[in-house]
Amino acid sequence: VQLVESGGGSVEAGGSLRLSCVIKDYTHTDYTMGWIRQAQGREFEGVAAVETRGERTVYADSVKGRFTISKDDAANTVYLEMNSLKPEDTAMYYCAADSRRAMAWWLLRNPIQFTWRGQGTQVTVS
């Protein structure tokens, strides 16, 4: 399984960015896709996740109302729309995937438990 992120960059506070993640060579029927981040010197933090069954989405309290996760099944792509960015959103953002069902809330709180993770894309907010 390969996860390829794009869309990171530098932006001023209050600005917006859209991250994309293409998932390749994934053969499982169900999955939970998510975005996790790691600021310098800090632990991984779950940002948002979406399940294939029921299309349920979950968000960390720190991004709720500002970030939106979505997916395009035909394109095997998941997105993270980030608005009203704050300096504390600065981090390396990783796309993550897991084949377990109905695990979005648990994976959001235990982000290192995602089975697969991409290489990451840097987001810097000044």
PyMOL CGO cylinders between C-alpha atoms (Angstrom):
from pymol import cmd
from pymol.cgo import CYLINDER

trace = [
    CYLINDER, 0.00, 0.00, 0.00, 1.30, 3.40, -0.96, 0.3, 1, 1, 1, 1, 1, 1,
    CYLINDER, 1.30, 3.40, -0.96, -0.01, 6.74, 0.23, 0.3, 1, 1, 1, 1, 1, 1,
    CYLINDER, -0.01, 6.74, 0.23, 1.21, 9.79, -1.66, 0.3, 1, 1, 1, 1, 1, 1,
    CYLINDER, 1.21, 9.79, -1.66, 0.48, 13.19, -0.18, 0.3, 1, 1, 1, 1, 1, 1,
    CYLINDER, 0.48, 13.19, -0.18, 0.61, 16.59, -1.84, 0.3, 1, 1, 1, 1, 1, 1,
    CYLINDER, 0.61, 16.59, -1.84, -0.55, 20.13, -1.21, 0.3, 1, 1, 1, 1, 1, 1,
    CYLINDER, -0.55, 20.13, -1.21, 1.48, 21.26, 1.76, 0.3, 1, 1, 1, 1, 1, 1,
    CYLINDER, 1.48, 21.26, 1.76, 3.25, 24.60, 1.91, 0.3, 1, 1, 1, 1, 1, 1,
    CYLINDER, 3.25, 24.60, 1.91, 3.60, 27.87, 3.75, 0.3, 1, 1, 1, 1, 1, 1,
    CYLINDER, 3.60, 27.87, 3.75, 0.68, 30.17, 4.44, 0.3, 1, 1, 1, 1, 1, 1,
    CYLINDER, 0.68, 30.17, 4.44, -0.14, 33.12, 6.64, 0.3, 1, 1, 1, 1, 1, 1,
    CYLINDER, -0.14, 33.12, 6.64, -2.43, 32.74, 9.62, 0.3, 1, 1, 1, 1, 1, 1,
    CYLINDER, -2.43, 32.74, 9.62, -6.04, 32.77, 8.50, 0.3, 1, 1, 1, 1, 1, 1,
    CYLINDER, -6.04, 32.77, 8.50, -5.20, 31.26, 5.15, 0.3, 1, 1, 1, 1, 1, 1,
    CYLINDER, -5.20, 31.26, 5.15, -6.20, 27.96, 3.60, 0.3, 1, 1, 1, 1, 1, 1,
    CYLINDER, -6.20, 27.96, 3.60, -4.55, 24.88, 2.16, 0.3, 1, 1, 1, 1, 1, 1,
    CYLINDER, -4.55, 24.88, 2.16, -5.85, 21.68, 0.64, 0.3, 1, 1, 1, 1, 1, 1,
    CYLINDER, -5.85, 21.68, 0.64, -3.98, 18.43, 1.10, 0.3, 1, 1, 1, 1, 1, 1,
    CYLINDER, -3.98, 18.43, 1.10, -4.49, 15.45, -1.18, 0.3, 1, 1, 1, 1, 1, 1,
    CYLINDER, -4.49, 15.45, -1.18, -3.58, 11.81, -0.73, 0.3, 1, 1, 1, 1, 1, 1,
    CYLINDER, -3.58, 11.81, -0.73, -3.70, 9.14, -3.40, 0.3, 1, 1, 1, 1, 1, 1,
    CYLINDER, -3.70, 9.14, -3.40, -3.86, 5.58, -2.13, 0.3, 1, 1, 1, 1, 1, 1,
    CYLINDER, -3.86, 5.58, -2.13, -2.29, 2.94, -4.34, 0.3, 1, 1, 1, 1, 1, 1,
    CYLINDER, -2.29, 2.94, -4.34, -2.21, -0.85, -4.32, 0.3, 1, 1, 1, 1, 1, 1,
    CYLINDER, -2.21, -0.85, -4.32, -4.94, -1.06, -1.71, 0.3, 1, 1, 1, 1, 1, 1,
    CYLINDER, -4.94, -1.06, -1.71, -6.89, -4.30, -2.07, 0.3, 1, 1, 1, 1, 1, 1,
    CYLINDER, -6.89, -4.30, -2.07, -9.07, -4.26, 1.03, 0.3, 1, 1, 1, 1, 1, 1,
    CYLINDER, -9.07, -4.26, 1.03, -12.80, -3.64, 0.75, 0.3, 1, 1, 1, 1, 1, 1,
    CYLINDER, -12.80, -3.64, 0.75, -13.15, -1.39, 3.75, 0.3, 1, 1, 1, 1, 1, 1,
    CYLINDER, -13.15, -1.39, 3.75, -10.87, 1.17, 5.23, 0.3, 1, 1, 1, 1, 1, 1,
    CYLINDER, -10.87, 1.17, 5.23, -10.48, 4.10, 7.50, 0.3, 1, 1, 1, 1, 1, 1,
    CYLINDER, -10.48, 4.10, 7.50, -8.55, 6.97, 5.98, 0.3, 1, 1, 1, 1, 1, 1,
    CYLINDER, -8.55, 6.97, 5.98, -7.16, 9.78, 8.03, 0.3, 1, 1, 1, 1, 1, 1,
    CYLINDER, -7.16, 9.78, 8.03, -4.81, 12.66, 8.41, 0.3, 1, 1, 1, 1, 1, 1,
    CYLINDER, -4.81, 12.66, 8.41, -2.42, 12.80, 11.30, 0.3, 1, 1, 1, 1, 1, 1,
    CYLINDER, -2.42, 12.80, 11.30, 0.23, 15.38, 12.08, 0.3, 1, 1, 1, 1, 1, 1,
    CYLINDER, 0.23, 15.38, 12.08, 3.39, 15.76, 14.05, 0.3, 1, 1, 1, 1, 1, 1,
    CYLINDER, 3.39, 15.76, 14.05, 4.75, 19.09, 15.14, 0.3, 1, 1, 1, 1, 1, 1,
    CYLINDER, 4.75, 19.09, 15.14, 8.45, 19.35, 15.83, 0.3, 1, 1, 1, 1, 1, 1,
    CYLINDER, 8.45, 19.35, 15.83, 9.31, 17.77, 19.14, 0.3, 1, 1, 1, 1, 1, 1,
    CYLINDER, 9.31, 17.77, 19.14, 5.78, 16.54, 19.76, 0.3, 1, 1, 1, 1, 1, 1,
    CYLINDER, 5.78, 16.54, 19.76, 3.89, 13.28, 19.45, 0.3, 1, 1, 1, 1, 1, 1,
    CYLINDER, 3.89, 13.28, 19.45, 1.62, 12.35, 16.59, 0.3, 1, 1, 1, 1, 1, 1,
    CYLINDER, 1.62, 12.35, 16.59, -1.84, 13.89, 16.73, 0.3, 1, 1, 1, 1, 1, 1,
    CYLINDER, -1.84, 13.89, 16.73, -4.92, 12.60, 14.94, 0.3, 1, 1, 1, 1, 1, 1,
    CYLINDER, -4.92, 12.60, 14.94, -6.52, 15.35, 12.88, 0.3, 1, 1, 1, 1, 1, 1,
    CYLINDER, -6.52, 15.35, 12.88, -9.42, 13.80, 10.98, 0.3, 1, 1, 1, 1, 1, 1,
    CYLINDER, -9.42, 13.80, 10.98, -10.62, 10.42, 9.74, 0.3, 1, 1, 1, 1, 1, 1,
    CYLINDER, -10.62, 10.42, 9.74, -13.30, 9.02, 7.45, 0.3, 1, 1, 1, 1, 1, 1,
    CYLINDER, -13.30, 9.02, 7.45, -14.76, 5.51, 7.19, 0.3, 1, 1, 1, 1, 1, 1,
    CYLINDER, -14.76, 5.51, 7.19, -15.93, 3.88, 3.99, 0.3, 1, 1, 1, 1, 1, 1,
    CYLINDER, -15.93, 3.88, 3.99, -18.95, 2.27, 5.63, 0.3, 1, 1, 1, 1, 1, 1,
    CYLINDER, -18.95, 2.27, 5.63, -21.43, 4.97, 6.53, 0.3, 1, 1, 1, 1, 1, 1,
    CYLINDER, -21.43, 4.97, 6.53, -19.11, 7.73, 5.42, 0.3, 1, 1, 1, 1, 1, 1,
    CYLINDER, -19.11, 7.73, 5.42, -18.63, 8.76, 9.04, 0.3, 1, 1, 1, 1, 1, 1,
    CYLINDER, -18.63, 8.76, 9.04, -16.13, 11.55, 9.64, 0.3, 1, 1, 1, 1, 1, 1,
    CYLINDER, -16.13, 11.55, 9.64, -14.44, 12.45, 12.90, 0.3, 1, 1, 1, 1, 1, 1,
    CYLINDER, -14.44, 12.45, 12.90, -12.28, 15.39, 13.86, 0.3, 1, 1, 1, 1, 1, 1,
    CYLINDER, -12.28, 15.39, 13.86, -9.94, 16.46, 16.60, 0.3, 1, 1, 1, 1, 1, 1,
    CYLINDER, -9.94, 16.46, 16.60, -11.41, 19.23, 18.73, 0.3, 1, 1, 1, 1, 1, 1,
    CYLINDER, -11.41, 19.23, 18.73, -8.51, 21.49, 17.74, 0.3, 1, 1, 1, 1, 1, 1,
    CYLINDER, -8.51, 21.49, 17.74, -9.56, 21.49, 14.07, 0.3, 1, 1, 1, 1, 1, 1,
    CYLINDER, -9.56, 21.49, 14.07, -13.32, 21.01, 14.25, 0.3, 1, 1, 1, 1, 1, 1,
    CYLINDER, -13.32, 21.01, 14.25, -15.12, 23.65, 12.21, 0.3, 1, 1, 1, 1, 1, 1,
    CYLINDER, -15.12, 23.65, 12.21, -11.95, 24.62, 10.34, 0.3, 1, 1, 1, 1, 1, 1,
    CYLINDER, -11.95, 24.62, 10.34, -10.85, 21.40, 8.62, 0.3, 1, 1, 1, 1, 1, 1,
    CYLINDER, -10.85, 21.40, 8.62, -12.88, 19.10, 6.37, 0.3, 1, 1, 1, 1, 1, 1,
    CYLINDER, -12.88, 19.10, 6.37, -11.94, 15.59, 5.32, 0.3, 1, 1, 1, 1, 1, 1,
    CYLINDER, -11.94, 15.59, 5.32, -13.46, 14.15, 2.17, 0.3, 1, 1, 1, 1, 1, 1,
    CYLINDER, -13.46, 14.15, 2.17, -12.78, 11.37, -0.30, 0.3, 1, 1, 1, 1, 1, 1,
    CYLINDER, -12.78, 11.37, -0.30, -13.21, 10.51, -3.93, 0.3, 1, 1, 1, 1, 1, 1,
    CYLINDER, -13.21, 10.51, -3.93, -13.56, 6.75, -4.15, 0.3, 1, 1, 1, 1, 1, 1,
    CYLINDER, -13.56, 6.75, -4.15, -13.30, 6.70, -7.93, 0.3, 1, 1, 1, 1, 1, 1,
    CYLINDER, -13.30, 6.70, -7.93, -9.97, 8.48, -7.75, 0.3, 1, 1, 1, 1, 1, 1,
    CYLINDER, -9.97, 8.48, -7.75, -8.77, 6.63, -4.63, 0.3, 1, 1, 1, 1, 1, 1,
    CYLINDER, -8.77, 6.63, -4.63, -8.05, 10.01, -3.11, 0.3, 1, 1, 1, 1, 1, 1,
    CYLINDER, -8.05, 10.01, -3.11, -8.71, 11.59, 0.25, 0.3, 1, 1, 1, 1, 1, 1,
    CYLINDER, -8.71, 11.59, 0.25, -8.54, 15.32, 0.87, 0.3, 1, 1, 1, 1, 1, 1,
    CYLINDER, -8.54, 15.32, 0.87, -8.08, 17.61, 3.84, 0.3, 1, 1, 1, 1, 1, 1,
    CYLINDER, -8.08, 17.61, 3.84, -9.41, 21.12, 3.35, 0.3, 1, 1, 1, 1, 1, 1,
    CYLINDER, -9.41, 21.12, 3.35, -7.84, 23.39, 5.96, 0.3, 1, 1, 1, 1, 1, 1,
    CYLINDER, -7.84, 23.39, 5.96, -9.27, 26.84, 6.56, 0.3, 1, 1, 1, 1, 1, 1,
    CYLINDER, -9.27, 26.84, 6.56, -8.59, 29.56, 9.14, 0.3, 1, 1, 1, 1, 1, 1,
    CYLINDER, -8.59, 29.56, 9.14, -5.14, 28.12, 9.68, 0.3, 1, 1, 1, 1, 1, 1,
    CYLINDER, -5.14, 28.12, 9.68, -3.29, 29.00, 12.87, 0.3, 1, 1, 1, 1, 1, 1,
    CYLINDER, -3.29, 29.00, 12.87, 0.42, 28.91, 13.71, 0.3, 1, 1, 1, 1, 1, 1,
    CYLINDER, 0.42, 28.91, 13.71, -0.27, 25.96, 15.99, 0.3, 1, 1, 1, 1, 1, 1,
    CYLINDER, -0.27, 25.96, 15.99, -1.36, 23.98, 12.92, 0.3, 1, 1, 1, 1, 1, 1,
    CYLINDER, -1.36, 23.98, 12.92, 2.26, 23.99, 11.76, 0.3, 1, 1, 1, 1, 1, 1,
    CYLINDER, 2.26, 23.99, 11.76, 3.37, 20.36, 11.46, 0.3, 1, 1, 1, 1, 1, 1,
    CYLINDER, 3.37, 20.36, 11.46, 4.23, 17.53, 9.11, 0.3, 1, 1, 1, 1, 1, 1,
    CYLINDER, 4.23, 17.53, 9.11, 0.94, 16.15, 7.90, 0.3, 1, 1, 1, 1, 1, 1,
    CYLINDER, 0.94, 16.15, 7.90, 0.64, 12.47, 7.05, 0.3, 1, 1, 1, 1, 1, 1,
    CYLINDER, 0.64, 12.47, 7.05, -2.03, 10.59, 5.21, 0.3, 1, 1, 1, 1, 1, 1,
    CYLINDER, -2.03, 10.59, 5.21, -2.86, 7.34, 6.98, 0.3, 1, 1, 1, 1, 1, 1,
    CYLINDER, -2.86, 7.34, 6.98, -4.95, 4.27, 6.24, 0.3, 1, 1, 1, 1, 1, 1,
    CYLINDER, -4.95, 4.27, 6.24, -6.19, 1.18, 8.03, 0.3, 1, 1, 1, 1, 1, 1,
    CYLINDER, -6.19, 1.18, 8.03, -8.26, -1.80, 6.92, 0.3, 1, 1, 1, 1, 1, 1,
    CYLINDER, -8.26, -1.80, 6.92, -10.17, -2.15, 10.17, 0.3, 1, 1, 1, 1, 1, 1,
    CYLINDER, -10.17, -2.15, 10.17, -13.80, -1.12, 10.16, 0.3, 1, 1, 1, 1, 1, 1,
    CYLINDER, -13.80, -1.12, 10.16, -15.55, 1.29, 12.50, 0.3, 1, 1, 1, 1, 1, 1,
    CYLINDER, -15.55, 1.29, 12.50, -12.27, 2.36, 14.07, 0.3, 1, 1, 1, 1, 1, 1,
    CYLINDER, -12.27, 2.36, 14.07, -12.20, 6.05, 13.17, 0.3, 1, 1, 1, 1, 1, 1,
    CYLINDER, -12.20, 6.05, 13.17, -12.63, 7.38, 16.69, 0.3, 1, 1, 1, 1, 1, 1,
    CYLINDER, -12.63, 7.38, 16.69, -10.08, 4.99, 18.16, 0.3, 1, 1, 1, 1, 1, 1,
    CYLINDER, -10.08, 4.99, 18.16, -7.53, 5.64, 15.40, 0.3, 1, 1, 1, 1, 1, 1,
    CYLINDER, -7.53, 5.64, 15.40, -7.98, 9.39, 15.77, 0.3, 1, 1, 1, 1, 1, 1,
    CYLINDER, -7.98, 9.39, 15.77, -7.00, 9.05, 19.42, 0.3, 1, 1, 1, 1, 1, 1,
    CYLINDER, -7.00, 9.05, 19.42, -4.25, 6.52, 18.71, 0.3, 1, 1, 1, 1, 1, 1,
    CYLINDER, -4.25, 6.52, 18.71, -2.81, 7.84, 15.42, 0.3, 1, 1, 1, 1, 1, 1,
    CYLINDER, -2.81, 7.84, 15.42, 0.31, 5.69, 15.52, 0.3, 1, 1, 1, 1, 1, 1,
    CYLINDER, 0.31, 5.69, 15.52, -1.96, 2.64, 15.22, 0.3, 1, 1, 1, 1, 1, 1,
    CYLINDER, -1.96, 2.64, 15.22, -2.85, 3.36, 11.59, 0.3, 1, 1, 1, 1, 1, 1,
    CYLINDER, -2.85, 3.36, 11.59, -1.43, 0.45, 9.60, 0.3, 1, 1, 1, 1, 1, 1,
    CYLINDER, -1.43, 0.45, 9.60, -0.13, 2.54, 6.70, 0.3, 1, 1, 1, 1, 1, 1,
    CYLINDER, -0.13, 2.54, 6.70, 1.23, 6.06, 6.59, 0.3, 1, 1, 1, 1, 1, 1,
    CYLINDER, 1.23, 6.06, 6.59, 2.59, 8.27, 3.80, 0.3, 1, 1, 1, 1, 1, 1,
    CYLINDER, 2.59, 8.27, 3.80, 5.84, 10.19, 3.73, 0.3, 1, 1, 1, 1, 1, 1,
    CYLINDER, 5.84, 10.19, 3.73, 4.23, 13.41, 4.87, 0.3, 1, 1, 1, 1, 1, 1,
    CYLINDER, 4.23, 13.41, 4.87, 3.87, 16.95, 3.60, 0.3, 1, 1, 1, 1, 1, 1,
    CYLINDER, 3.87, 16.95, 3.60, 4.94, 20.02, 5.57, 0.3, 1, 1, 1, 1, 1, 1,
    CYLINDER, 4.94, 20.02, 5.57, 2.43, 22.71, 6.51, 0.3, 1, 1, 1, 1, 1, 1,
    CYLINDER, 2.43, 22.71, 6.51, 3.83, 25.93, 7.94, 0.3, 1, 1, 1, 1, 1, 1,
    CYLINDER, 3.83, 25.93, 7.94, 1.58, 28.71, 9.21, 0.3, 1, 1, 1, 1, 1, 1,
    CYLINDER, 1.58, 28.71, 9.21, 3.15, 32.02, 10.16, 0.3, 1, 1, 1, 1, 1, 1,
]
cmd.load_cgo(trace, "trace")
